[in-house]
Amino acid sequence: VSYRKPRTVSTEQRERARQMMIANNRAKKD
């Protein structure tokens, strides 16, 4: 199972990072 990488986790982490980036950009723009 350790060699198996759940894509859901990867996608979730990537989506969270993207949302954080967007929030940061919005805050910077404001």
VENKAQUI-V319711 format. One record per residue. N is the residue number from 0. RES is the residue in one letter. OMEGA is omega in radians with two decimals (999 if undefined). D_FIRST is the distance of its C-alpha to the first C-alpha in Angstrom with 1 decimal. Layout:
N,RES,OMEGA,D_FIRST ; N,RES,OMEGA,D_FIRST
//
This chain:
0,V,-3.10,0.0 ; 1,S,-3.14,3.8 ; 2,Y,-3.14,5.4 ; 3,R,-3.14,5.0 ; 4,K,3.14,7.9 ; 5,P,-3.12,9.6 ; 6,R,-3.11,13.1 ; 7,T,-3.12,14.7 ; 8,V,-3.11,14.0 ; 9,S,-3.12,15.4 ; 10,T,-3.12,18.2 ; 11,E,-3.12,19.0 ; 12,Q,-3.10,19.3 ; 13,R,-3.12,21.4 ; 14,E,-3.13,23.6 ; 15,R,-3.12,24.2 ; 16,A,-3.12,25.2 ; 17,R,3.13,27.5 ; 18,Q,3.14,29.1 ; 19,M,-3.14,29.7 ; 20,M,-3.13,31.3 ; 21,I,3.14,33.4 ; 22,A,-3.14,34.5 ; 23,N,-3.14,35.4 ; 24,N,-3.13,37.4 ; 25,R,-3.12,39.2 ; 26,A,-3.13,40.1 ; 27,K,-3.12,41.4 ; 28,K,-3.09,43.4 ; 29,D,999,44.9
//
